[in-house]
Amino acid sequence: MPIEINNQTNSPRLNTRESSSSQRTPAESAGKAQTAEATSINSDSVRLTGTAAMIQEIQSRIANLPVVDSGRVEAIKEALNNGTYQINPDRVAEKLMNFEAELSASL
């Protein structure tokens, strides 16, 4: 199955340039050579905008952050061991409902 990119396919082609180039006039051949030179001079390049550079910086900062706040984990462990950790069932239910709503919206 040929893949078409910019009206080009990767299927094999017959070499028709040699036979048709012998029938061109010198002016046509010179024009084709100049066009080929002009297209070979142009090259692809990538330039990042300030926003893209900022996004890359933020992504690298996020990648270096710890996944878990160890200080908070230790505080919760201590509260659980002491029996002072308070669970608010209304808050837990609200957070679960928000999570479900966000999950449904993303589908």
C-alpha positions as CSV (number, residue, x, y, z in Angstrom):
1,M,0.0,0.0,0.0
2,P,1.7,3.2,-1.1
3,I,2.0,6.1,1.4
4,E,1.3,9.5,-0.1
5,I,3.2,12.5,1.2
6,N,2.9,15.8,-0.5
7,N,1.5,14.1,-3.6
8,Q,4.5,11.7,-3.6
9,T,4.1,8.0,-3.3
10,N,6.6,5.4,-2.2
11,S,5.6,3.0,-4.9
12,P,8.2,2.3,-7.6
13,R,8.2,4.6,-10.6
14,L,9.5,4.4,-14.1
15,N,12.5,6.7,-14.7
16,T,11.0,9.0,-17.2
17,R,13.4,11.9,-16.6
18,E,16.1,10.6,-18.8
19,S,13.9,10.2,-21.8
20,S,12.1,13.5,-21.4
21,S,15.3,15.5,-20.6
22,S,16.8,14.7,-24.0
23,Q,13.8,16.3,-25.6
24,R,14.0,19.6,-23.6
25,T,15.4,22.8,-24.9
26,P,18.5,24.3,-23.2
27,A,16.3,27.1,-21.7
28,E,14.0,24.5,-20.2
29,S,16.9,22.5,-18.8
30,A,18.4,25.7,-17.2
31,G,15.1,26.6,-15.7
32,K,14.7,23.2,-14.2
33,A,18.3,23.3,-12.8
34,Q,17.6,26.7,-11.2
35,T,14.4,25.4,-9.6
36,A,16.3,22.3,-8.3
37,E,19.0,24.6,-6.8
38,A,16.4,26.8,-5.1
39,T,14.6,23.9,-3.6
40,S,17.8,22.3,-2.4
41,I,18.9,25.5,-0.7
42,N,15.7,25.7,1.4
43,S,15.9,23.4,4.4
44,D,13.6,22.6,7.3
45,S,14.3,24.2,10.6
46,V,12.6,24.3,14.0
47,R,12.5,27.4,16.2
48,L,10.9,27.3,19.6
49,T,8.8,30.2,20.7
50,G,9.1,31.7,24.1
51,T,5.9,29.9,25.2
52,A,7.3,26.5,24.0
53,A,10.6,27.2,25.8
54,M,8.6,28.0,29.0
55,I,6.6,24.9,28.7
56,Q,9.8,22.8,28.4
57,E,11.2,24.5,31.5
58,I,8.0,23.8,33.5
59,Q,8.0,20.2,32.3
60,S,11.6,19.7,33.5
61,R,10.8,21.2,36.8
62,I,7.7,19.0,37.3
63,A,9.8,15.9,36.3
64,N,12.2,16.7,39.2
65,L,9.5,17.1,41.8
66,P,8.9,14.2,44.2
67,V,5.8,12.2,43.5
68,V,4.9,12.1,47.2
69,D,5.1,14.8,49.9
70,S,7.0,12.8,52.4
71,G,6.5,15.4,55.2
72,R,2.7,15.1,54.8
73,V,2.9,11.3,54.8
74,E,4.9,11.3,58.0
75,A,2.4,13.7,59.7
76,I,-0.5,11.5,58.7
77,K,1.3,8.4,59.9
78,E,1.9,10.1,63.3
79,A,-1.7,11.2,63.6
80,L,-2.9,7.7,62.8
81,N,-0.5,6.2,65.4
82,N,-1.6,8.7,68.0
83,G,-5.3,8.3,67.2
84,T,-5.7,12.0,66.4
85,Y,-6.4,11.6,62.7
86,Q,-9.9,12.9,61.9
87,I,-11.8,11.6,58.9
88,N,-14.5,13.8,57.5
89,P,-16.9,11.6,55.6
90,D,-18.6,14.5,53.8
91,R,-15.3,15.7,52.4
92,V,-14.4,12.2,51.3
93,A,-17.7,11.8,49.5
94,E,-17.4,15.2,47.9
95,K,-13.9,14.4,46.6
96,L,-15.1,11.0,45.2
97,M,-18.0,12.7,43.4
98,N,-15.7,15.4,41.9
99,F,-13.3,12.7,40.8
100,E,-16.1,10.7,39.1
101,A,-17.4,13.8,37.4
102,E,-14.0,14.7,36.0
103,L,-13.5,11.1,34.9
104,S,-16.8,11.1,33.1
105,A,-16.1,14.4,31.4
106,S,-12.8,13.2,30.1
107,L,-14.4,10.3,28.3
